[in-house]
Amino acid sequence: MGIIIAIIIGGIIGWLASIVMRTDAQQGILLNIVVGIVGSFIGNLVGGLFGSGATLTTLSVVGLFWSFVGAIILLAIVNLIRRGSVR
């Protein structure tokens, strides 16, 4: 059941991050899920550096925030590599 929740939350986080980074028209639902899940790992690593990372066993507002930040960081890196600019 945890994997299904991770996919749903990852899809929502990836979709919101793609709207913020203006890449929503370029990617579908599958890529939104991947961006959300990979962004969660990146965000929790960055959050751990600041002492406020989240765990995978609990669903918290801090964890969702860092997942969103990680997804934005991931999309910024992809845009930088693909286009040469962050946006």
SVG drawing of the C-alpha trace seen along z (x, -y; Angstrom):
<svg xmlns="http://www.w3.org/2000/svg" viewBox="-2 -31 26 33">
<polyline fill="none" stroke="black" stroke-width="0.4" points="0.0,0.0 2.9,-2.3 4.1,-2.1 0.7,-3.1 0.7,-6.2 4.3,-7.1 3.2,-6.9 0.2,-9.1 2.0,-11.7 5.0,-11.6 2.7,-12.3 1.0,-15.2 4.4,-16.7 5.9,-16.2 2.9,-17.8 3.0,-20.8 6.7,-21.2 6.3,-21.0 3.7,-23.8 6.0,-26.0 8.9,-25.3 6.7,-25.7 7.4,-22.2 3.9,-20.7 3.1,-20.7 6.3,-18.8 5.8,-15.8 3.1,-13.3 1.8,-11.7 4.5,-9.0 7.3,-11.6 5.5,-13.6 5.5,-10.5 9.2,-9.9 10.1,-13.6 8.1,-13.5 9.7,-10.4 13.3,-11.2 12.7,-14.8 11.6,-13.4 14.9,-11.7 16.8,-14.8 14.7,-17.0 15.2,-14.9 18.9,-14.8 18.9,-18.6 16.6,-18.8 18.9,-16.5 21.7,-19.0 19.6,-21.6 18.6,-19.2 15.0,-18.9 14.8,-16.0 11.8,-13.6 11.7,-9.9 10.0,-7.5 7.9,-5.9 5.8,-9.0 3.9,-11.5 4.5,-15.0 4.3,-18.6 8.0,-18.9 8.5,-15.9 6.1,-17.1 7.8,-20.5 11.3,-19.0 9.9,-16.7 8.5,-19.7 11.8,-21.5 13.7,-18.5 11.4,-18.1 12.0,-21.7 15.7,-21.3 15.5,-18.2 13.5,-20.0 15.9,-23.0 18.9,-20.7 17.1,-19.0 16.3,-22.3 19.8,-23.5 21.2,-20.5 18.5,-20.5 18.2,-24.2 21.2,-25.9 19.0,-27.9 17.0,-27.1 13.7,-28.3"/>
</svg>
